[in-house]
Amino acid sequence: MPHARSALLRAPSFARSFALSTALALGATCGGLCTGCAGDPDLDAALRNQREALSAPRWVLVAMDGVELADFEGGPIDLQLEADGRVHGNAGVNRYSGPWRATRAGELRVGTLATTRRLGPSDLMQREKRFLDLLARTEGCVLEGESLTLRDRDGAASLVFERAARRA
């Protein structure tokens, strides 16, 4: 793109600075989402295995903030992590969707979520808000057998899911 490049070189210094900082920010963002950029085959394999294991048909919430689901009333809360980087599910009253990523083993981060806007009983809406808040704050995960534990920045278990039974 010779025209864009020459126009950028003729632009005032603040415009060049803005263009450079934007390009660097985009590069950092894309670089953070890129798996195996350094070409480490062990890292690539570990991340690929983690993504495949997490991309189960559906995860069902069994505990939140240390409280088992049996103590909750209302609809099920679930989570589906797609291999293409999308997350979606039922938050109890509303459905949600958004992006997720893992750039190293044990990491799981959820991006900004969109939700439907149905109203429900106050207690279910509060539980749903808490679930979505904890999901948004997720920074790590531990996958043990059929159980997926999402952890916050401090490593505390905030959400615990079990793999839903696969349909035959």
JOPE-V506062 format. One record per residue. N is the residue number from 0. RES is the residue in one small letter. SS is DSSP state (2 for helix, 1 for strand, 0 for the rest). OMEGA is omega in radians with two decimals (* if undefined). Layout:
BEGIN
n: (N,N)
res: (RES,RES)
ss: (SS,SS)
omega: (OMEGA,OMEGA)
END
This chain:
BEGIN
n: (0,1,2,3,4,5,6,7,8,9,10,11,12,13,14,15,16,17,18,19,20,21,22,23,24,25,26,27,28,29,30,31,32,33,34,35,36,37,38,39,40,41,42,43,44,45,46,47,48,49,50,51,52,53,54,55,56,57,58,59,60,61,62,63,64,65,66,67,68,69,70,71,72,73,74,75,76,77,78,79,80,81,82,83,84,85,86,87,88,89,90,91,92,93,94,95,96,97,98,99,100,101,102,103,104,105,106,107,108,109,110,111,112,113,114,115,116,117,118,119,120,121,122,123,124,125,126,127,128,129,130,131,132,133,134,135,136,137,138,139,140,141,142,143,144,145,146,147,148,149,150,151,152,153,154,155,156,157,158,159,160,161,162,163,164,165,166,167)
res: (m,p,h,a,r,s,a,l,l,r,a,p,s,f,a,r,s,f,a,l,s,t,a,l,a,l,g,a,t,c,g,g,l,c,t,g,c,a,g,d,p,d,l,d,a,a,l,r,n,q,r,e,a,l,s,a,p,r,w,v,l,v,a,m,d,g,v,e,l,a,d,f,e,g,g,p,i,d,l,q,l,e,a,d,g,r,v,h,g,n,a,g,v,n,r,y,s,g,p,w,r,a,t,r,a,g,e,l,r,v,g,t,l,a,t,t,r,r,l,g,p,s,d,l,m,q,r,e,k,r,f,l,d,l,l,a,r,t,e,g,c,v,l,e,g,e,s,l,t,l,r,d,r,d,g,a,a,s,l,v,f,e,r,a,a,r,r,a)
ss: (0,2,2,2,2,2,2,2,2,2,0,0,2,2,2,2,2,2,2,2,2,2,2,2,2,2,2,2,2,2,2,2,2,0,0,0,0,0,0,0,2,2,2,2,2,2,2,2,2,2,2,2,2,2,0,0,0,0,1,1,1,1,1,1,0,0,1,1,2,2,2,0,0,0,0,0,0,1,1,1,1,0,0,0,0,1,1,1,1,1,0,0,0,0,1,1,1,1,1,1,1,0,0,0,0,0,1,0,1,1,1,1,1,1,1,0,0,0,0,0,0,2,2,2,2,2,2,2,2,2,2,2,2,2,2,2,0,0,0,1,1,1,1,1,0,0,1,1,1,1,1,0,0,0,0,0,1,1,1,1,1,1,1,0,0,0,0,0)
omega: (-3.08,-3.10,3.14,-3.13,-3.12,3.10,3.12,3.14,3.11,-3.09,3.07,-3.05,3.14,3.12,3.10,3.13,3.12,-3.13,3.13,-3.13,3.10,3.12,3.11,3.12,3.11,3.12,3.11,3.13,-3.13,3.13,3.11,-3.13,-3.08,3.11,3.03,-3.13,-3.13,3.10,3.11,-3.06,3.12,3.10,3.11,-3.11,-3.14,3.12,3.12,3.11,3.13,-3.14,3.12,-3.13,-3.13,-3.10,3.08,3.10,-3.12,3.03,-3.13,-3.12,3.09,3.10,3.10,-3.10,3.12,-3.14,-3.14,-3.10,3.14,3.14,3.14,2.99,3.07,-3.06,-3.14,3.03,-3.13,-3.03,3.01,3.11,-3.12,-3.14,-3.13,3.08,3.09,3.05,3.07,3.12,3.12,-3.13,-3.14,3.09,-3.08,3.03,3.12,3.06,3.12,-3.14,2.96,3.12,3.02,-3.13,3.03,-3.13,3.13,3.14,2.99,3.12,-3.14,3.13,-3.14,-3.09,2.99,3.12,2.96,-3.01,3.09,3.07,3.10,3.09,-3.06,-3.11,3.11,3.12,3.10,3.11,3.12,3.12,3.13,3.11,-3.10,3.08,3.14,3.12,-3.14,-3.12,-3.11,3.08,-3.11,3.12,3.04,-3.14,3.13,-3.13,-3.12,-3.09,3.10,3.11,3.07,-3.06,3.11,-3.10,-3.12,-3.14,-3.14,3.09,-3.13,-3.13,3.11,-3.12,2.94,3.12,3.10,3.13,3.11,3.11,-3.12,*)
END
